Amino acid sequence: MRVRMLVQMPPGTLRNGEPWPDEGEEAEIPTGEVLHLVASGVAEEVAEDAAPRPRRRKSRGEGGG
């Protein structure tokens, strides 16, 4: 599966002997790892035919209350 990294991994950290992709970069990673990365907020899944889109952050006041 293809993912886009949402965080910068610490310098020197490796994934299977290779450096992690930089924040904002896309990479092809096995499905099991992708599910973990997405669930923990480290990466987001990228659709194969989708163009990159900016992430929207919610403000604390958004959503009413």
Biopython code that builds the backbone (N, CA, C, O; Angstrom):
import numpy as np
from Bio.PDB.StructureBuilder import StructureBuilder

atoms = [
    (1, "MET", "N", (0.844, -1.178, 0.000)),
    (1, "MET", "CA", (0.000, 0.000, 0.000)),
    (1, "MET", "C", (0.891, 1.244, 0.000)),
    (1, "MET", "O", (2.029, 1.226, 0.469)),
    (2, "ARG", "N", (0.340, 2.292, -0.531)),
    (2, "ARG", "CA", (1.088, 3.542, -0.615)),
    (2, "ARG", "C", (0.661, 4.457, 0.528)),
    (2, "ARG", "O", (-0.530, 4.611, 0.797)),
    (3, "VAL", "N", (1.634, 5.058, 1.193)),
    (3, "VAL", "CA", (1.363, 5.988, 2.282)),
    (3, "VAL", "C", (2.155, 7.272, 2.102)),
    (3, "VAL", "O", (3.156, 7.317, 1.388)),
    (4, "ARG", "N", (1.677, 8.313, 2.769)),
    (4, "ARG", "CA", (2.399, 9.587, 2.855)),
    (4, "ARG", "C", (2.744, 9.784, 4.320)),
    (4, "ARG", "O", (1.872, 9.711, 5.186)),
    (5, "MET", "N", (3.996, 10.028, 4.592)),
    (5, "MET", "CA", (4.444, 10.218, 5.963)),
    (5, "MET", "C", (3.962, 11.573, 6.479)),
    (5, "MET", "O", (4.079, 12.589, 5.794)),
    (6, "LEU", "N", (3.417, 11.572, 7.700)),
    (6, "LEU", "CA", (2.912, 12.798, 8.315)),
    (6, "LEU", "C", (3.868, 13.355, 9.355)),
    (6, "LEU", "O", (3.700, 14.484, 9.815)),
    (7, "VAL", "N", (4.859, 12.577, 9.723)),
    (7, "VAL", "CA", (5.855, 13.019, 10.707)),
    (7, "VAL", "C", (7.251, 12.693, 10.195)),
    (7, "VAL", "O", (7.431, 11.820, 9.346)),
    (8, "GLN", "N", (8.223, 13.404, 10.721)),
    (8, "GLN", "CA", (9.614, 13.119, 10.404)),
    (8, "GLN", "C", (10.145, 12.153, 11.454)),
    (8, "GLN", "O", (10.118, 12.457, 12.646)),
    (9, "MET", "N", (10.618, 11.014, 11.031)),
    (9, "MET", "CA", (11.179, 10.053, 11.975)),
    (9, "MET", "C", (12.536, 10.572, 12.461)),
    (9, "MET", "O", (13.205, 11.314, 11.741)),
    (10, "PRO", "N", (12.945, 10.191, 13.666)),
    (10, "PRO", "CA", (14.221, 10.671, 14.206)),
    (10, "PRO", "C", (15.404, 10.292, 13.304)),
    (10, "PRO", "O", (15.383, 9.240, 12.666)),
    (11, "PRO", "N", (16.416, 11.132, 13.251)),
    (11, "PRO", "CA", (17.594, 10.845, 12.436)),
    (11, "PRO", "C", (18.206, 9.492, 12.805)),
    (11, "PRO", "O", (18.327, 9.153, 13.982)),
    (12, "GLY", "N", (18.583, 8.737, 11.796)),
    (12, "GLY", "CA", (19.251, 7.461, 12.018)),
    (12, "GLY", "C", (18.324, 6.268, 12.181)),
    (12, "GLY", "O", (18.791, 5.130, 12.218)),
    (13, "THR", "N", (17.005, 6.505, 12.281)),
    (13, "THR", "CA", (16.094, 5.363, 12.419)),
    (13, "THR", "C", (15.917, 4.675, 11.074)),
    (13, "THR", "O", (15.849, 5.322, 10.029)),
    (14, "LEU", "N", (15.843, 3.356, 11.125)),
    (14, "LEU", "CA", (15.740, 2.558, 9.908)),
    (14, "LEU", "C", (14.492, 1.693, 9.916)),
    (14, "LEU", "O", (13.991, 1.322, 10.977)),
    (15, "ARG", "N", (14.000, 1.378, 8.748)),
    (15, "ARG", "CA", (12.900, 0.442, 8.546)),
    (15, "ARG", "C", (13.427, -0.630, 7.607)),
    (15, "ARG", "O", (13.669, -0.365, 6.429)),
    (16, "ASN", "N", (13.604, -1.834, 8.122)),
    (16, "ASN", "CA", (14.156, -2.938, 7.325)),
    (16, "ASN", "C", (15.505, -2.575, 6.700)),
    (16, "ASN", "O", (15.781, -2.928, 5.553)),
    (17, "GLY", "N", (16.333, -1.874, 7.457)),
    (17, "GLY", "CA", (17.665, -1.532, 6.991)),
    (17, "GLY", "C", (17.746, -0.307, 6.101)),
    (17, "GLY", "O", (18.836, 0.069, 5.671)),
    (18, "GLU", "N", (16.615, 0.324, 5.817)),
    (18, "GLU", "CA", (16.574, 1.513, 4.961)),
    (18, "GLU", "C", (16.052, 2.693, 5.766)),
    (18, "GLU", "O", (15.242, 2.506, 6.673)),
    (19, "PRO", "N", (16.500, 3.908, 5.453)),
    (19, "PRO", "CA", (15.970, 5.081, 6.161)),
    (19, "PRO", "C", (14.476, 5.260, 5.903)),
    (19, "PRO", "O", (13.985, 4.944, 4.820)),
    (20, "TRP", "N", (13.759, 5.768, 6.902)),
    (20, "TRP", "CA", (12.341, 6.062, 6.729)),
    (20, "TRP", "C", (12.178, 7.177, 5.713)),
    (20, "TRP", "O", (13.067, 8.019, 5.585)),
    (21, "PRO", "N", (11.046, 7.209, 4.969)),
    (21, "PRO", "CA", (10.787, 8.351, 4.081)),
    (21, "PRO", "C", (10.659, 9.628, 4.920)),
    (21, "PRO", "O", (10.242, 9.578, 6.078)),
    (22, "ASP", "N", (11.015, 10.750, 4.336)),
    (22, "ASP", "CA", (10.889, 12.032, 5.027)),
    (22, "ASP", "C", (9.424, 12.434, 5.148)),
    (22, "ASP", "O", (8.570, 11.924, 4.422)),
    (23, "GLU", "N", (9.141, 13.344, 6.062)),
    (23, "GLU", "CA", (7.782, 13.860, 6.217)),
    (23, "GLU", "C", (7.297, 14.414, 4.881)),
    (23, "GLU", "O", (8.002, 15.183, 4.227)),
    (24, "GLY", "N", (6.085, 14.019, 4.478)),
    (24, "GLY", "CA", (5.507, 14.467, 3.213)),
    (24, "GLY", "C", (5.806, 13.558, 2.041)),
    (24, "GLY", "O", (5.123, 13.632, 1.019)),
    (25, "GLU", "N", (6.811, 12.700, 2.159)),
    (25, "GLU", "CA", (7.140, 11.772, 1.075)),
    (25, "GLU", "C", (6.186, 10.589, 1.069)),
    (25, "GLU", "O", (5.624, 10.219, 2.099)),
    (26, "GLU", "N", (6.014, 10.003, -0.110)),
    (26, "GLU", "CA", (5.196, 8.812, -0.248)),
    (26, "GLU", "C", (6.092, 7.601, -0.400)),
    (26, "GLU", "O", (7.201, 7.694, -0.925)),
    (27, "ALA", "N", (5.594, 6.450, 0.070)),
    (27, "ALA", "CA", (6.359, 5.214, -0.017)),
    (27, "ALA", "C", (5.411, 4.033, -0.125)),
    (27, "ALA", "O", (4.265, 4.098, 0.321)),
    (28, "GLU", "N", (5.890, 2.973, -0.710)),
    (28, "GLU", "CA", (5.155, 1.718, -0.801)),
    (28, "GLU", "C", (5.588, 0.860, 0.386)),
    (28, "GLU", "O", (6.765, 0.528, 0.523)),
    (29, "ILE", "N", (4.626, 0.503, 1.246)),
    (29, "ILE", "CA", (4.902, -0.235, 2.484)),
    (29, "ILE", "C", (3.892, -1.365, 2.599)),
    (29, "ILE", "O", (2.744, -1.194, 2.190)),
    (30, "PRO", "N", (4.281, -2.520, 3.145)),
    (30, "PRO", "CA", (3.343, -3.638, 3.301)),
    (30, "PRO", "C", (2.105, -3.250, 4.112)),
    (30, "PRO", "O", (2.179, -2.439, 5.036)),
    (31, "THR", "N", (0.972, -3.843, 3.749)),
    (31, "THR", "CA", (-0.327, -3.503, 4.328)),
    (31, "THR", "C", (-0.338, -3.536, 5.854)),
    (31, "THR", "O", (-0.875, -2.617, 6.474)),
    (32, "GLY", "N", (0.231, -4.555, 6.472)),
    (32, "GLY", "CA", (0.227, -4.648, 7.930)),
    (32, "GLY", "C", (0.895, -3.462, 8.588)),
    (32, "GLY", "O", (0.417, -2.960, 9.605)),
    (33, "GLU", "N", (1.997, -3.012, 8.018)),
    (33, "GLU", "CA", (2.704, -1.851, 8.557)),
    (33, "GLU", "C", (1.909, -0.574, 8.316)),
    (33, "GLU", "O", (1.868, 0.313, 9.170)),
    (34, "VAL", "N", (1.279, -0.486, 7.148)),
    (34, "VAL", "CA", (0.477, 0.691, 6.826)),
    (34, "VAL", "C", (-0.650, 0.862, 7.837)),
    (34, "VAL", "O", (-0.885, 1.969, 8.323)),
    (35, "LEU", "N", (-1.341, -0.212, 8.154)),
    (35, "LEU", "CA", (-2.451, -0.136, 9.100)),
    (35, "LEU", "C", (-1.980, 0.403, 10.448)),
    (35, "LEU", "O", (-2.665, 1.216, 11.068)),
    (36, "HIS", "N", (-0.832, -0.041, 10.890)),
    (36, "HIS", "CA", (-0.280, 0.436, 12.160)),
    (36, "HIS", "C", (0.117, 1.911, 12.070)),
    (36, "HIS", "O", (-0.186, 2.690, 12.973)),
    (37, "LEU", "N", (0.787, 2.294, 10.990)),
    (37, "LEU", "CA", (1.238, 3.675, 10.829)),
    (37, "LEU", "C", (0.062, 4.640, 10.750)),
    (37, "LEU", "O", (0.095, 5.715, 11.350)),
    (38, "VAL", "N", (-0.976, 4.260, 10.010)),
    (38, "VAL", "CA", (-2.158, 5.110, 9.879)),
    (38, "VAL", "C", (-2.882, 5.221, 11.219)),
    (38, "VAL", "O", (-3.269, 6.316, 11.627)),
    (39, "ALA", "N", (-3.066, 4.093, 11.903)),
    (39, "ALA", "CA", (-3.764, 4.096, 13.197)),
    (39, "ALA", "C", (-3.039, 4.948, 14.233)),
    (39, "ALA", "O", (-3.675, 5.544, 15.102)),
    (40, "SER", "N", (-1.727, 5.006, 14.146)),
    (40, "SER", "CA", (-0.959, 5.780, 15.131)),
    (40, "SER", "C", (-0.735, 7.232, 14.700)),
    (40, "SER", "O", (-0.114, 8.005, 15.430)),
    (41, "GLY", "N", (-1.238, 7.607, 13.514)),
    (41, "GLY", "CA", (-1.129, 8.983, 13.065)),
    (41, "GLY", "C", (0.214, 9.353, 12.468)),
    (41, "GLY", "O", (0.514, 10.534, 12.292)),
    (42, "VAL", "N", (1.019, 8.359, 12.157)),
    (42, "VAL", "CA", (2.354, 8.602, 11.603)),
    (42, "VAL", "C", (2.302, 8.789, 10.084)),
    (42, "VAL", "O", (3.153, 9.466, 9.508)),
    (43, "ALA", "N", (1.296, 8.184, 9.438)),
    (43, "ALA", "CA", (1.176, 8.243, 7.983)),
    (43, "ALA", "C", (-0.292, 8.224, 7.598)),
    (43, "ALA", "O", (-1.158, 7.902, 8.412)),
    (44, "GLU", "N", (-0.562, 8.576, 6.335)),
    (44, "GLU", "CA", (-1.912, 8.465, 5.801)),
    (44, "GLU", "C", (-1.860, 7.659, 4.516)),
    (44, "GLU", "O", (-0.898, 7.747, 3.752)),
    (45, "GLU", "N", (-2.895, 6.877, 4.286)),
    (45, "GLU", "CA", (-2.953, 6.064, 3.077)),
    (45, "GLU", "C", (-3.162, 6.971, 1.875)),
    (45, "GLU", "O", (-3.900, 7.953, 1.950)),
    (46, "VAL", "N", (-2.512, 6.639, 0.771)),
    (46, "VAL", "CA", (-2.635, 7.403, -0.467)),
    (46, "VAL", "C", (-3.311, 6.504, -1.493)),
    (46, "VAL", "O", (-2.830, 5.408, -1.779)),
    (47, "ALA", "N", (-4.421, 6.969, -2.044)),
    (47, "ALA", "CA", (-5.099, 6.218, -3.104)),
    (47, "ALA", "C", (-4.202, 6.207, -4.335)),
    (47, "ALA", "O", (-3.530, 7.195, -4.634)),
    (48, "GLU", "N", (-4.197, 5.101, -5.032)),
    (48, "GLU", "CA", (-3.312, 4.946, -6.195)),
    (48, "GLU", "C", (-3.537, 6.011, -7.259)),
    (48, "GLU", "O", (-2.584, 6.440, -7.909)),
    (49, "ASP", "N", (-4.788, 6.449, -7.448)),
    (49, "ASP", "CA", (-5.080, 7.413, -8.511)),
    (49, "ASP", "C", (-5.305, 8.825, -7.988)),
    (49, "ASP", "O", (-5.703, 9.707, -8.749)),
    (50, "ALA", "N", (-5.058, 9.052, -6.711)),
    (50, "ALA", "CA", (-5.332, 10.358, -6.109)),
    (50, "ALA", "C", (-4.122, 11.280, -6.199)),
    (50, "ALA", "O", (-2.977, 10.850, -6.063)),
    (51, "ALA", "N", (-4.404, 12.548, -6.429)),
    (51, "ALA", "CA", (-3.354, 13.563, -6.402)),
    (51, "ALA", "C", (-3.134, 13.978, -4.948)),
    (51, "ALA", "O", (-4.065, 13.906, -4.146)),
    (52, "PRO", "N", (-1.942, 14.403, -4.598)),
    (52, "PRO", "CA", (-1.700, 14.842, -3.220)),
    (52, "PRO", "C", (-2.664, 15.952, -2.822)),
    (52, "PRO", "O", (-2.954, 16.846, -3.616)),
    (53, "ARG", "N", (-3.160, 15.890, -1.584)),
    (53, "ARG", "CA", (-4.070, 16.916, -1.103)),
    (53, "ARG", "C", (-3.592, 17.387, 0.268)),
    (53, "ARG", "O", (-3.082, 16.597, 1.062)),
    (54, "PRO", "N", (-3.759, 18.666, 0.536)),
    (54, "PRO", "CA", (-3.314, 19.170, 1.849)),
    (54, "PRO", "C", (-4.206, 18.652, 2.958)),
    (54, "PRO", "O", (-5.405, 18.448, 2.767)),
    (55, "ARG", "N", (-3.606, 18.442, 4.120)),
    (55, "ARG", "CA", (-4.379, 18.010, 5.287)),
    (55, "ARG", "C", (-5.031, 19.233, 5.914)),
    (55, "ARG", "O", (-4.448, 20.316, 5.942)),
    (56, "ARG", "N", (-6.235, 19.050, 6.411)),
    (56, "ARG", "CA", (-6.957, 20.123, 7.092)),
    (56, "ARG", "C", (-6.930, 19.865, 8.584)),
    (56, "ARG", "O", (-7.286, 18.776, 9.034)),
    (57, "ARG", "N", (-6.517, 20.840, 9.343)),
    (57, "ARG", "CA", (-6.494, 20.705, 10.793)),
    (57, "ARG", "C", (-7.711, 21.409, 11.382)),
    (57, "ARG", "O", (-8.054, 22.526, 10.994)),
    (58, "LYS", "N", (-8.349, 20.736, 12.317)),
    (58, "LYS", "CA", (-9.491, 21.337, 12.989)),
    (58, "LYS", "C", (-9.000, 22.228, 14.116)),
    (58, "LYS", "O", (-8.047, 21.894, 14.821)),
    (59, "SER", "N", (-9.658, 23.357, 14.275)),
    (59, "SER", "CA", (-9.338, 24.209, 15.423)),
    (59, "SER", "C", (-10.091, 23.699, 16.642)),
    (59, "SER", "O", (-11.073, 22.968, 16.511)),
    (60, "ARG", "N", (-9.641, 24.077, 17.802)),
    (60, "ARG", "CA", (-10.274, 23.591, 19.027)),
    (60, "ARG", "C", (-11.717, 24.051, 19.146)),
    (60, "ARG", "O", (-12.535, 23.349, 19.740)),
    (61, "GLY", "N", (-12.047, 25.201, 18.602)),
    (61, "GLY", "CA", (-13.393, 25.732, 18.703)),
    (61, "GLY", "C", (-14.341, 25.178, 17.672)),
    (61, "GLY", "O", (-15.543, 25.432, 17.750)),
    (62, "GLU", "N", (-13.847, 24.433, 16.714)),
    (62, "GLU", "CA", (-14.661, 23.914, 15.645)),
    (62, "GLU", "C", (-15.532, 22.764, 16.121)),
    (62, "GLU", "O", (-15.098, 21.947, 16.934)),
    (63, "GLY", "N", (-16.750, 22.696, 15.622)),
    (63, "GLY", "CA", (-17.609, 21.579, 15.970)),
    (63, "GLY", "C", (-18.721, 21.963, 16.934)),
    (63, "GLY", "O", (-19.579, 21.138, 17.251)),
    (64, "GLY", "N", (-18.715, 23.193, 17.399)),
    (64, "GLY", "CA", (-19.783, 23.657, 18.281)),
    (64, "GLY", "C", (-19.698, 23.064, 19.656)),
    (64, "GLY", "O", (-18.843, 22.220, 19.925)),
    (65, "GLY", "N", (-20.578, 23.496, 20.532)),
    (65, "GLY", "CA", (-20.493, 22.894, 21.828)),
    (65, "GLY", "C", (-21.261, 23.536, 22.814)),
    (65, "GLY", "O", (-21.266, 23.108, 23.969)),
]
sb = StructureBuilder()
sb.init_structure("model")
sb.init_model(0)
sb.init_chain("A")
sb.init_seg("    ")
for serial, (resi, resn, name, xyz) in enumerate(atoms, 1):
    if name == "N":
        sb.init_residue(resn, " ", resi, " ")
    sb.init_atom(name, np.array(xyz, "f"), 0.0, 1.0, " ", f" {name:<3s}", serial, name[0])
structure = sb.get_structure()
